[in-house]
Amino acid sequence: MDKSLLPNIYEFISHTYPFSQLNDLEKDATATKIQITYHTPGEELDNETLAGAGLFMIRTGVVEERNKPDGSLRAKFGAGDTFGFTQIDKEGESDYKVVFLENTLLYLLPKNVLHFLIEKNKEVGEYFNAKEWVRLSSSHNYADEVTADEKGSSNKSIEKVCSHDLAIVTADTTICHTAIKLGENNTDLAMVMDGDNLLGIVTKSDITLKAVAKCMDINAPISNIMTSNVMTIDADKTIFDALEIMVMYNIKNLPVLKDGKVFGTVSTTSLLQNSQLQAVYLCQEIARAHTEEKIIELSSQKQEIFQTLVQTNVKPHTIQKVMSHIADTFCRAFVKMGEEKFGIAPVDFAFVAAGSQARSEVQFLSDQDNCIITKRELTDEEHEYFAKLADYVNQNLAKCGYSLCEGHFMANNPRWLASLDKWKEYYSDWVLNTTEDAILCSSVFLDMRCLYGNTSLVKQLRQHLIEKANDNSRFLATLISISTAVAPPLGTFRQFVLTKDGDNKPYLNIKKQAINLIIEIARVYGIAAKSDSTDTYERMKAAVKEELIKEDDYQELKEAYTFLNHVRFKHQLRAIEHHEKLSNNLNPDELSQFERNHLRDAFRIIAKHQKAASFRFASGRGVL
């Protein structure tokens, strides 16, 4: 090979994942082993020219893979793409042939060199693993999976930041003496212990609000006011883990355990001193706000929190849960404020999240999907009350950046303000009559989570759905059939495009063409597994438990779903930073080769599981 070409080859592999992960010496050695070939339109690689050759990397040009023997299109690739790995261990006869569509310059990394790199380099080995989900898993290094030294203080273990100023008391310690212990140890939290067993906790606020404010005898045992069934966290968990728990459950103080024993405590105040994550603080401020204007003013912080979470490379699922809790907090605040404005509700009710918020998958573009369930049928006067409450909540949420649903799947739509019995009728009708309207409505309201009020109403309704759906295999089959009508954009070249925007520009809608497809598969499996969870990951776990899918299936779908959301959030972050309109549409010109390669893996996983789900449910075998 002409040595003058080495700098160009070195530059190419330095920007081609996973070879970009090699050290300088490894890149130099790899560049010297690459063979260069040039091909014209109509030429082919077949059998011995493809089987067992090595890894082909397209420097310039366009190629197609054609299946044998029918010649059907398998895939289409352009500059920066690679092919041939699946044929690397073949001899003589290849599974497919490659046809050149344009003048094409190829780099060939011989089989023995590639095998050497796979064995010696972790990133290369993981990338060329036969399982797509392993490649996807290796493609990220999220902040809550690394050490503090690698990524900074937000990822320190709780052990390194927790307080060891513990106030330890027993169940029969008096309230007065407990208050003294809190002062002596300069802490807000007292641990009520029985030997090494944590019985409960008491805070300074508990003593003030539960004892002093109610004129309780300060010589009474502290067990009278302690909080039992305490949530704790292990010392080896990260600040992100602790903040996630605190955000989810509105906890200000958290006991830390090590080897099953009390080790220390953490508070939201101490954690926020060690992290840029402001979600806990925001939720507390929303809960304390007394006016609509103040709550709306606080909503501007949502964007900063989203940016920080993405910039610090937090897991996509954690980002969604944090953003969901913030949305929940805004909603609860307005429902509570609405009751103060219009009076206490005349009938027991539940204000319910649907869609992405019900799944705790809110992201910066999520709109409103919600409804109201009342315990019984309403009089005209009672209906008017809830109509005013619903509209008050929906309009104020819109002012906070949660846009009104274009399909009007919101509580202020009279159709979605109904009694439990009426909602059960809706579900029964949707399951039995799979009309276009039924499928559209069920696609939103099959996911429900109570935000405010009587949670048992939602539980009863979800149980009704699970029973009805599992008694009618046609319903699950229809859901899968409609879902699989949208296929991930496999086999495309240069751009993963099935749609054009208003300016007639091609794009990939990563939500509709990929993310939603996994959500829909998981939803059907969750219903078939009779799972009460609305969480996409938990639904897939339930399907594994009920042996509807295998553990490897769960790993594939989980990693594909995680990676797709990671790509979506990174591109939305870039739009924010460039003051562009946010969307779920990815411009193909802005996709890195790294993203393109891994998107193909994710799309293959989706296509595989669409086919498997279609076979299982369409044939009436939804539940084994």
Secondary structure, DSSP 4 states (H G I P E B T S, - for coil): --GGGHHHHHHHHHTSTTGGGS-HHHHHHHHHH-EEEEE-TT-EE-GGGTTTTEEEEEEES-EEEEETTT--EEEEE-TT-EE-GGGTT--S--SEEEEE-S-EEEEEEEHHHHHHHHHH-HHHHHHT-S-HHHHHHHT---GGGS-HHHH-GGG-BHHHH-B---EEE-TTSBHHHHHHHHHHTT-SEEEEEETTEEEEEEEHHHIIIIIITTT--TTSBGGGT-B-S---EETTSBHHHHHHHHHHHT-SEEEEEETTEEEEEEEHHHHHTT-S--HHHHHHHHHH--SHHHHHHHTTHHHHHHHHHHHTT--HHHHHHHHHHHHHHHHHHHHHHHHHHH-S-SS-EEEEEEHHHHTT---TT----EEEEESSPPPHHHHHHHHHHHHHHHHHHHHTT-PPPTT--STTSGGGEEEHHHHHHHHHHHHH---HHHHHHHHHHTSEEEEEE-HHHHHHHHHHHHHHHHT-HHHHHHHHHHHHTS---TT--SS--SEE-TTS-EEEETIIIIIHHHHHHHHHHHHHTT-----HHHHHHHHHHTTSS-HHHHHHHHHHHHHHHHHHHHHHHHHHHTT----SEEPGGG--HHHHHHHHHHHHHHHHHHHHHHHHHHTT-S--
